Amino acid sequence: MYKKLFFLCVLILQTFVEAKPDYLIPSTKKITIFWDTSLSMRDKDLDKEINLLENYFYNIPNVEVKLVTFSNTINLQKSFTIVNSDWNQLKEELLAINYDGVAFYDVLLEDTTSDINFLFTDGIEVIDKLLLNDATPTYVINSSKKANFKVLIKQSVKSKGKYINLLKRTIQEALIKLNINDAKILKVSPKLFAKQRISNTNTTLNNNKLEGIVYGSEGVLVGATITINGKTLGVVTDDKGKFNLKVNRGDILVVSFLGKKTKEILVEALPTIEILLVSNENELDEVVVKAKKTEEISNTGFGKKEKKKLGYAVQSISSKDLPEGRDDNLSVHGKFSGVTSYGGSDDISQMVLRANSILLNVYPLIVIDGTPIKRSSSVGSIQLSSFINPSNIANITLLKGLAATNRWGGEGSNGVILITTKTALVNGKQGDKLYDQALLRDNNFTENLSLVVSNINEKYIEELKEFKTLNEVYAHYLKQRVNYLDDPLYFVNISDYVLQFGNKELASKILSNCLEINVGTIETLKLVAYKVEKNQDFFLAKQIYEKIAILKPRDAQSYRDLALIYQETGYYQKALSIYKKIQNNNYEGVDFSGIHKVVTNEMSRLILQHSNELDLSDVAEHYLKDLDYDARIVFEYNDNIADFELQFVNPQKKFFTWSHTKAENEMRLYEEKEQGFNTEEFLLIDAEKGEWQINIENKMPQSKKPFVIKYTVYRNFGKTNETKEIKILILNTIKGKQMVGKISI
């Protein structure tokens, strides 16, 4: 009797264990899945990853899961409750993902309330480093052959998790690493999930209800506004930060809240979504009221006139300022600001006036009583000034800056020294006649040029024009891009096209694919930085310039760009610290002479605009003086082998040409390469009133490699009412000579 009772109990117990009723299932756990959706992840083995999760949830049937998908930004944050291994909603979400953009890993440093984290990524570090929070064990899972294996292993150990390489591990081995030792393995068709993904991707969702929650770093946001781009109706979040809205797949949600950056989100999946808004870090500049200046009279060498009416910058001295009793070569050493000697000589013919122009010949043009004389050559013969009688000089005037250059043609590209003799003054009033004689005749502008426009006639753009909605355009792009994955200009042009629909976030994501296909390429990093600056995404630009500084620590440009972007993003003291180190040559092995004038102007701008927010205790007084430029024009280029010419035309149709070609300016290109810089500035100082025109001529042979120029025009430079206009020029698409733009003075 007891024996029968014993066997009956064993049978009941065995049946009880095999049935695994709910009350014996392990307690519910919390998992956060971080899912990398960057472009490089398109080549991973998605089937294996889904198969792993299928078996994991089969063995751990009840669990709370938070899914975080990310590339440039957090694309989706969504919670799922999995009961009795039913994870279909989560699976559908993963199978509907499109892989696009570049991975930013900062999201991985956030604290989670989960017991464990799963990170599905290849670990490719394009902009920032992959760093994990060690507060929660993170299991790093990879199925890509191109993965950064060393980083993945190191970070998984650091976070007290494990690294699972699905290229080398079976599903059972992977589950053991996930602490499931007696796992039951499901048999799944190897291509089942890929087919399911295609099916899900092609479906359309119309008139569906989207539920969501909006929050910031301080918690849920009550009263946040959610609208659909192009439609007037919208909703606001309730006292729990929640909202619901009827949407279609492909709609663009616009989410806004006072004090937060507005976010645009492409609706790709339903029914729930979590949206994080970050603080708006832009600060208002202090307004400074200044007294009106009195008119300044200058001696131009052709009589006294109001300085602001001259049309160019001048400095003058008279005979009483010259050294007495000197009968050898004429010297003005120490008589003019910003003038230096070259080659150890202080002869007037070997002065350097325009420190920002590094040309083959750095010497200025000398004009005596209206007649230009042969110019000395810094790479050839020297024309000394011994033939000039110092005692017969009435005055000397220096003309510097772009406006003066235009008046005197190509010979005046390094500035002009006007010498008026006492003999000429005695012979009578010759002002207008003298001026006309001195003008050179080789720089009259007569061309009629078309404006550089961004209309791209590529085949792939024409294909996209057939679609009306952004959802249709994006869907076609995802299919189309497989034919252009090695062409960065493709992503540049597609990004610009998508920007027309008003979705900056999606445009930025597509643009960042340039970085995914050219990892670590400086020229590509600069290309993307220029574009995102144009779109006012300064914080992404900051990350890119910080990356460049790490890759190119001996390039002068790296530090200049870093200081400038720190100013744009509000890190004023940090920017000033870099500028001071540049001025004091504290970066060992870095030569800043090629961009010294550029950096000096930008340091002064920082101080003038943000003096109340800076520690200026050790800053020299001359940096505090007002900058008085009608316009400041800056050209930057992503590759210093780019061949092009710039032409500046003044209101009188006189032009000055600045060449960035190996044929005309080999010394300049050599110095750019040696010092590591790619910037030139041009200043309009007391410029002639009227319309100035800037032209560019492409001298490059056809190339698939993108050559990009950033053209920036500052008005009221360094003042509180400063304005800035940026244009991005794709040199590859410029045919011959075209007009960049016009500036009205």
PEMODA-V835661 format. One record per residue. N is the residue number from 0. SS is DSSP state (H for helix, E for strand, L for the rest). PHI is phi in degrees with one decimal (999 if undefined). BURIAL is + if it has 9 or more other C-alpha atoms within 8 Angstrom, else -. Layout:
[[N/SS/PHI/BURIAL] [N/SS/PHI/BURIAL]]
//
This chain:
[[0/L/999/-] [1/H/-65.3/-] [2/H/-64.7/-] [3/H/-64.5/-] [4/H/-64.4/-] [5/H/-63.6/-] [6/H/-65.4/-] [7/H/-64.9/-] [8/H/-65.4/-] [9/H/-62.5/-] [10/H/-63.2/-] [11/H/-64.8/-] [12/H/-63.7/-] [13/H/-63.2/-] [14/H/-62.7/-] [15/H/-63.2/+] [16/H/-68.0/-] [17/H/-65.8/-] [18/H/-71.5/-] [19/L/47.4/-] [20/L/-61.2/-] [21/H/-54.9/-] [22/H/-74.9/-] [23/H/-103.3/-] [24/L/-66.4/+] [25/L/-52.6/-] [26/L/-59.5/-] [27/L/-60.3/-] [28/E/-110.9/+] [29/E/-115.7/+] [30/E/-128.4/+] [31/E/-110.8/+] [32/E/-105.6/+] [33/E/-94.3/+] [34/E/-120.4/+] [35/E/-72.5/+] [36/L/-113.4/+] [37/L/-71.5/+] [38/H/-58.2/+] [39/H/-64.1/+] [40/H/-76.7/+] [41/H/-65.9/-] [42/H/-92.9/-] [43/L/-76.1/+] [44/L/-92.5/-] [45/H/-61.3/+] [46/H/-58.9/+] [47/H/-66.0/+] [48/H/-67.1/+] [49/H/-66.3/+] [50/H/-61.6/+] [51/H/-61.7/+] [52/H/-65.5/-] [53/H/-56.6/+] [54/H/-74.3/+] [55/H/-63.4/+] [56/H/-74.1/+] [57/H/-68.9/+] [58/H/-91.2/+] [59/L/-118.5/+] [60/L/-74.9/+] [61/L/-122.2/+] [62/E/-161.7/+] [63/E/-93.2/+] [64/E/-124.7/+] [65/E/-110.3/+] [66/E/-100.2/+] [67/E/-124.9/+] [68/E/-102.1/+] [69/E/-149.9/+] [70/L/-142.1/+] [71/L/-61.9/+] [72/L/-133.7/-] [73/E/-73.6/+] [74/E/-79.4/+] [75/E/-156.7/+] [76/E/-129.7/+] [77/E/-149.0/+] [78/E/-108.0/-] [79/E/-135.7/+] [80/E/-109.7/-] [81/E/-98.6/+] [82/E/-124.5/+] [83/L/52.0/-] [84/L/67.9/+] [85/E/-84.3/-] [86/L/-117.9/+] [87/H/-59.8/-] [88/H/-62.2/-] [89/H/-63.9/-] [90/H/-62.2/+] [91/H/-61.3/+] [92/H/-63.0/+] [93/H/-68.6/-] [94/H/-73.9/+] [95/L/-91.0/+] [96/L/-71.4/-] [97/L/-103.4/-] [98/L/-96.0/+] [99/L/-157.1/+] [100/L/94.4/+] [101/L/-116.3/+] [102/L/-83.0/+] [103/L/-112.4/+] [104/H/-93.4/+] [105/H/-61.7/+] [106/H/-61.5/-] [107/H/-74.2/+] [108/H/-87.2/+] [109/L/-71.4/-] [110/L/-71.2/-] [111/L/-121.2/-] [112/L/-96.4/-] [113/L/-80.4/+] [114/L/-76.7/+] [115/E/-143.7/+] [116/E/-118.2/+] [117/E/-110.9/+] [118/E/-121.9/+] [119/E/-99.4/+] [120/L/-159.5/+] [121/L/-99.0/+] [122/L/71.7/+] [123/L/-72.1/-] [124/L/-96.7/+] [125/L/-90.6/+] [126/L/-110.4/+] [127/L/-111.6/+] [128/L/-86.1/-] [129/L/-82.5/+] [130/L/-128.0/+] [131/L/-107.8/+] [132/L/-78.1/+] [133/L/-85.8/+] [134/L/-73.9/-] [135/L/-129.6/+] [136/L/-57.7/+] [137/E/-119.0/+] [138/E/-96.1/+] [139/E/-92.4/+] [140/E/-119.7/+] [141/E/-135.2/+] [142/L/-135.3/+] [143/L/-106.4/+] [144/L/-71.6/-] [145/L/-95.9/-] [146/L/-67.7/+] [147/L/-87.4/+] [148/H/-59.7/-] [149/H/-60.4/-] [150/H/-67.3/+] [151/H/-61.3/+] [152/H/-65.8/+] [153/H/-61.2/-] [154/H/-72.7/+] [155/H/-65.7/+] [156/H/-66.5/+] [157/H/-59.3/+] [158/L/-87.1/+] [159/L/66.0/+] [160/L/-108.3/+] [161/L/-140.2/+] [162/E/-101.0/+] [163/E/-119.9/+] [164/E/-95.9/+] [165/L/-71.0/+] [166/L/-74.2/-] [167/L/-118.1/-] [168/L/-108.6/+] [169/L/-77.8/-] [170/H/-61.2/+] [171/H/-65.0/+] [172/H/-64.1/-] [173/H/-65.2/+] [174/H/-65.6/+] [175/H/-62.4/+] [176/H/-64.7/+] [177/L/-89.8/-] [178/L/68.9/-] [179/L/-111.9/+] [180/L/-82.2/-] [181/L/-108.8/-] [182/L/-71.7/+] [183/L/-96.2/-] [184/L/-102.3/-] [185/L/-83.2/-] [186/L/-92.1/-] [187/L/-123.2/-] [188/L/-59.1/-] [189/L/-61.1/-] [190/L/-110.6/-] [191/H/-61.0/+] [192/H/-71.9/+] [193/H/-61.6/+] [194/H/-65.5/-] [195/H/-63.7/+] [196/H/-63.5/+] [197/H/-60.0/-] [198/H/-63.2/-] [199/H/-66.1/+] [200/H/-65.6/-] [201/H/-84.6/-] [202/L/-78.0/-] [203/L/-120.7/-] [204/L/-117.2/-] [205/L/-125.9/-] [206/L/53.3/-] [207/E/-101.5/+] [208/E/-92.3/+] [209/E/-104.1/+] [210/E/-110.1/+] [211/E/-156.9/+] [212/E/-139.0/+] [213/E/-116.3/+] [214/E/-145.2/+] [215/E/-122.3/+] [216/L/-64.1/-] [217/L/-89.1/-] [218/E/127.0/-] [219/E/-67.1/+] [220/L/-106.9/+] [221/L/-91.0/+] [222/L/90.8/+] [223/L/-67.3/+] [224/E/-100.6/+] [225/E/-124.2/+] [226/E/-127.4/+] [227/E/-102.4/+] [228/L/-54.3/-] [229/L/93.2/-] [230/L/-121.4/-] [231/L/-85.7/-] [232/L/-76.7/-] [233/E/-159.1/+] [234/E/-134.9/+] [235/E/-122.2/+] [236/L/-75.3/+] [237/L/-84.6/+] [238/L/-69.8/-] [239/L/-110.5/+] [240/L/77.5/+] [241/E/-98.6/+] [242/E/-153.6/+] [243/E/-141.2/+] [244/E/-155.4/+] [245/E/-80.1/-] [246/E/-138.1/+] [247/L/-116.1/+] [248/L/-59.4/+] [249/L/101.5/+] [250/L/-65.3/+] [251/E/-110.6/+] [252/E/-80.9/+] [253/E/-113.9/+] [254/E/-113.5/+] [255/E/-138.4/+] [256/L/-158.8/+] [257/L/-57.7/-] [258/L/87.9/-] [259/E/-118.3/+] [260/L/-73.9/+] [261/L/-64.0/+] [262/E/-121.3/+] [263/E/-111.8/+] [264/E/-131.5/+] [265/E/-81.5/+] [266/L/-76.6/+] [267/L/-116.6/-] [268/L/-149.0/-] [269/L/-129.0/+] [270/L/-107.3/-] [271/E/-125.7/-] [272/E/-153.9/+] [273/E/-117.2/+] [274/E/-123.5/+] [275/E/-105.3/-] [276/L/-105.6/+] [277/L/-99.1/-] [278/E/-66.5/-] [279/L/-82.2/-] [280/L/-92.7/-] [281/L/-69.7/-] [282/L/-117.2/-] [283/L/-80.4/-] [284/L/-73.9/-] [285/L/-72.2/-] [286/L/-90.2/-] [287/L/-117.0/-] [288/L/-97.0/-] [289/L/-118.8/-] [290/L/-71.2/-] [291/L/-72.0/-] [292/L/-82.0/-] [293/L/-83.6/-] [294/L/-68.4/-] [295/L/-111.0/-] [296/E/-99.9/-] [297/E/-126.5/+] [298/E/-89.7/+] [299/L/-92.5/+] [300/L/94.6/+] [301/L/-127.1/+] [302/L/111.0/-] [303/E/-90.2/+] [304/E/-140.9/+] [305/E/-66.9/+] [306/H/-57.8/+] [307/H/-70.9/+] [308/H/-97.3/-] [309/L/-73.7/+] [310/E/93.0/+] [311/L/-162.5/+] [312/E/-83.1/+] [313/E/-135.1/+] [314/E/-136.1/+] [315/E/-132.3/+] [316/E/-133.3/+] [317/E/-106.7/+] [318/H/-60.1/+] [319/H/-69.8/-] [320/H/-87.2/-] [321/L/-85.0/+] [322/L/-61.2/-] [323/L/-82.0/-] [324/L/74.7/-] [325/L/-88.4/-] [326/L/-123.4/-] [327/L/-98.9/-] [328/L/-60.9/+] [329/L/-73.9/+] [330/E/-127.3/-] [331/L/-122.4/+] [332/L/-57.1/+] [333/L/81.6/-] [334/L/-93.5/-] [335/L/-127.9/-] [336/L/-77.0/-] [337/L/75.8/-] [338/L/-108.0/+] [339/E/-124.7/-] [340/E/-92.7/+] [341/E/-129.5/+] [342/L/74.2/-] [343/L/87.6/-] [344/E/-98.3/-] [345/L/-106.9/+] [346/E/-64.4/+] [347/H/-59.8/+] [348/H/-73.7/+] [349/H/-120.1/+] [350/E/-83.8/+] [351/E/-113.0/+] [352/L/-94.7/+] [353/L/-106.7/+] [354/L/-66.7/-] [355/L/-89.6/+] [356/L/-111.3/-] [357/L/-105.4/+] [358/L/-111.8/-] [359/L/-58.0/+] [360/L/-113.9/-] [361/L/-92.7/+] [362/L/-82.7/+] [363/L/-82.7/+] [364/E/-87.5/+] [365/E/-106.9/+] [366/E/-120.0/+] [367/E/-109.0/+] [368/L/49.6/+] [369/L/90.7/+] [370/E/-111.2/-] [371/E/-67.1/+] [372/L/-109.1/-] [373/L/-59.0/-] [374/L/-86.8/+] [375/L/-65.5/+] [376/L/-119.7/+] [377/L/-75.7/+] [378/L/-123.8/-] [379/L/-155.8/-] [380/L/-78.2/-] [381/L/-104.4/-] [382/L/-106.3/+] [383/L/-70.8/+] [384/L/-96.7/+] [385/L/-63.9/-] [386/L/-77.1/-] [387/L/-90.2/-] [388/L/-87.7/+] [389/H/-56.5/+] [390/H/-72.1/-] [391/H/-99.2/-] [392/E/-91.3/+] [393/E/-86.9/+] [394/E/-160.9/+] [395/E/-128.5/+] [396/E/-123.7/+] [397/E/-104.4/+] [398/E/-110.3/+] [399/E/-129.4/+] [400/H/91.6/+] [401/H/-63.3/+] [402/H/-61.9/+] [403/H/-65.0/+] [404/H/-57.9/+] [405/H/-61.8/+] [406/H/-69.3/+] [407/H/-116.4/+] [408/L/74.9/+] [409/H/-60.2/+] [410/H/-67.3/-] [411/H/-96.6/+] [412/L/-63.1/+] [413/L/-104.8/+] [414/L/101.2/+] [415/E/-132.5/+] [416/E/-109.6/+] [417/E/-94.8/+] [418/E/-114.9/+] [419/E/-109.0/+] [420/E/-88.3/+] [421/H/-65.8/+] [422/H/-62.3/-] [423/H/-64.6/+] [424/H/-69.1/+] [425/H/-66.3/-] [426/L/-70.8/-] [427/L/120.7/-] [428/L/-71.6/-] [429/L/-129.1/+] [430/H/-47.3/-] [431/H/-65.7/-] [432/H/-63.8/-] [433/H/-61.5/+] [434/H/-60.9/+] [435/H/-65.6/-] [436/H/-65.0/+] [437/H/-75.7/+] [438/L/-65.7/+] [439/L/-81.0/+] [440/L/-109.6/-] [441/L/-101.3/-] [442/L/-136.5/+] [443/E/-86.8/-] [444/L/-94.6/-] [445/L/-127.4/-] [446/L/-80.5/-] [447/L/-118.0/-] [448/L/-105.0/-] [449/L/-85.8/-] [450/E/-78.6/-] [451/L/-64.1/+] [452/L/-122.2/-] [453/L/-96.5/-] [454/L/-66.8/-] [455/L/-103.7/-] [456/L/-101.5/-] [457/L/-64.6/-] [458/H/-58.4/-] [459/H/-67.4/-] [460/H/-72.0/+] [461/H/-60.4/+] [462/H/-62.9/-] [463/H/-68.4/+] [464/L/-66.7/-] [465/L/-75.2/-] [466/L/-104.7/-] [467/L/-98.4/-] [468/L/-99.6/-] [469/H/-63.3/+] [470/H/-60.4/+] [471/H/-67.8/+] [472/H/-61.9/+] [473/H/-66.0/-] [474/H/-61.9/-] [475/H/-71.2/+] [476/H/-58.5/+] [477/H/-61.7/+] [478/H/-80.1/-] [479/H/-71.8/+] [480/H/-65.5/-] [481/H/-59.4/-] [482/H/-88.9/-] [483/L/-132.4/-] [484/L/-65.7/-] [485/L/-101.4/-] [486/L/-119.1/+] [487/H/-60.1/+] [488/H/-64.3/-] [489/H/-59.7/-] [490/H/-69.0/+] [491/H/-61.6/+] [492/H/-70.1/+] [493/H/-65.5/+] [494/H/-59.4/+] [495/H/-62.3/+] [496/H/-67.3/+] [497/H/-64.7/+] [498/H/-60.7/+] [499/L/-63.5/-] [500/L/-85.5/-] [501/L/88.0/-] [502/L/-99.7/+] [503/H/-66.9/+] [504/H/-65.5/+] [505/H/-69.4/+] [506/H/-61.1/+] [507/H/-66.1/+] [508/H/-62.3/+] [509/H/-64.9/+] [510/H/-60.9/+] [511/L/-66.2/+] [512/H/-61.4/+] [513/H/-55.4/+] [514/H/-73.3/+] [515/H/-66.1/+] [516/H/-91.3/+] [517/L/-133.9/-] [518/L/-61.3/-] [519/L/78.9/-] [520/L/-83.1/-] [521/H/-60.5/-] [522/H/-60.9/-] [523/H/-72.8/+] [524/H/-59.0/+] [525/H/-67.7/+] [526/H/-54.5/+] [527/H/-66.9/+] [528/H/-61.5/+] [529/H/-59.5/+] [530/H/-66.3/+] [531/H/-71.9/+] [532/H/-63.2/+] [533/H/-58.0/+] [534/L/-87.3/-] [535/L/64.2/-] [536/L/-94.3/+] [537/H/-70.3/+] [538/H/-74.6/-] [539/H/-68.6/+] [540/H/-59.8/+] [541/H/-60.5/+] [542/H/-63.2/+] [543/H/-69.4/+] [544/H/-66.3/+] [545/H/-65.5/+] [546/H/-64.6/+] [547/H/-61.9/+] [548/H/-62.0/+] [549/H/-70.5/-] [550/H/-75.0/-] [551/L/-127.7/-] [552/L/-72.1/-] [553/L/-104.7/+] [554/L/-91.2/+] [555/H/-58.6/+] [556/H/-60.4/+] [557/H/-57.3/+] [558/H/-78.8/+] [559/H/-62.0/+] [560/H/-63.9/+] [561/H/-65.5/+] [562/H/-62.1/+] [563/H/-66.9/+] [564/H/-74.0/+] [565/H/-64.8/+] [566/H/-64.9/+] [567/H/-63.7/-] [568/L/-100.1/+] [569/L/92.0/+] [570/L/-91.2/+] [571/H/-66.9/+] [572/H/-66.1/+] [573/H/-64.0/+] [574/H/-63.9/+] [575/H/-62.2/+] [576/H/-60.2/-] [577/H/-66.5/+] [578/H/-58.4/+] [579/H/-65.0/-] [580/H/-64.6/+] [581/H/-64.0/+] [582/H/-63.5/+] [583/L/-95.0/-] [584/L/54.0/+] [585/L/-89.9/-] [586/L/-95.6/-] [587/L/-61.5/-] [588/L/81.3/-] [589/L/-112.2/+] [590/L/-103.2/+] [591/L/-101.8/+] [592/H/-60.2/-] [593/H/-67.9/+] [594/H/-123.5/+] [595/H/-60.4/+] [596/H/-65.6/+] [597/H/-58.8/+] [598/H/-65.9/+] [599/H/-61.4/+] [600/H/-62.4/-] [601/H/-72.5/+] [602/H/-66.5/+] [603/H/-61.6/+] [604/H/-59.5/+] [605/H/-58.8/+] [606/H/-66.7/+] [607/H/-65.3/+] [608/H/-85.3/+] [609/H/-135.6/+] [610/H/-59.8/+] [611/H/-72.1/-] [612/H/-107.9/-] [613/L/-123.8/+] [614/L/-88.8/-] [615/L/-107.9/-] [616/L/-61.8/-] [617/L/-116.3/-] [618/L/-98.8/-] [619/L/-62.5/-] [620/H/-64.9/-] [621/H/-68.7/-] [622/H/-75.8/+] [623/H/-92.9/+] [624/L/-77.9/-] [625/L/-61.7/-] [626/L/-94.9/+] [627/L/-120.3/-] [628/L/-111.7/+] [629/L/-68.8/+] [630/E/-159.4/+] [631/E/-122.3/+] [632/E/-115.8/+] [633/E/-121.1/+] [634/E/-113.5/+] [635/E/-125.9/+] [636/E/-136.9/+] [637/L/-76.5/+] [638/L/-146.5/+] [639/L/-79.2/+] [640/L/-91.3/-] [641/L/-62.7/+] [642/L/-100.5/+] [643/E/-157.9/+] [644/E/-127.0/+] [645/E/-107.3/+] [646/E/-132.6/+] [647/E/-113.3/+] [648/E/-113.9/+] [649/L/-87.8/+] [650/L/-59.9/+] [651/L/-90.3/-] [652/L/64.6/+] [653/E/-97.3/+] [654/E/-125.8/+] [655/E/-127.1/+] [656/E/-110.4/+] [657/E/-116.0/-] [658/E/-100.9/+] [659/E/-117.9/+] [660/L/-131.0/+] [661/H/-65.7/-] [662/H/-66.6/-] [663/H/-101.1/-] [664/H/-143.4/+] [665/H/-60.7/+] [666/H/-61.1/+] [667/H/-61.8/+] [668/H/-63.3/+] [669/H/-65.3/-] [670/H/-65.6/+] [671/H/-59.8/+] [672/H/-67.4/+] [673/H/-67.5/-] [674/H/-89.5/+] [675/L/75.3/+] [676/L/-139.5/+] [677/L/-151.5/+] [678/E/-141.2/+] [679/E/-140.5/+] [680/E/-114.2/+] [681/E/-132.1/+] [682/E/-112.1/+] [683/E/-100.1/+] [684/L/-114.2/+] [685/L/47.9/+] [686/E/-74.5/+] [687/L/-59.5/+] [688/L/-72.6/-] [689/L/135.1/-] [690/E/-105.0/+] [691/E/-99.6/+] [692/E/-121.0/+] [693/E/-115.3/+] [694/E/-118.9/+] [695/E/-136.5/+] [696/E/-124.5/+] [697/E/-79.9/+] [698/L/-111.9/+] [699/L/-86.6/+] [700/L/-71.3/-] [701/L/-60.7/-] [702/L/-153.4/-] [703/L/-79.3/-] [704/L/-69.4/-] [705/L/-76.9/+] [706/L/-110.1/+] [707/E/-124.0/+] [708/E/-120.9/+] [709/E/-100.6/+] [710/E/-112.2/+] [711/E/-122.9/+] [712/E/-115.8/+] [713/E/-102.0/+] [714/E/-112.6/+] [715/L/55.2/+] [716/L/-56.6/+] [717/L/83.9/+] [718/L/-101.0/+] [719/L/-68.8/+] [720/L/-100.3/-] [721/L/-60.8/+] [722/E/-122.0/-] [723/E/-140.9/-] [724/E/-121.3/-] [725/E/-119.0/+] [726/E/-126.7/-] [727/E/-109.8/+] [728/E/-108.8/+] [729/E/-89.5/+] [730/H/-59.5/+] [731/H/-57.8/+] [732/H/-96.3/-] [733/L/-87.5/+] [734/L/-100.0/-] [735/L/65.2/-] [736/E/-104.5/+] [737/E/-139.2/+] [738/E/-86.9/+] [739/E/-81.2/+] [740/E/174.3/-] [741/E/-128.3/-] [742/E/-126.0/-] [743/E/-94.4/-] [744/L/-110.3/+]]
//
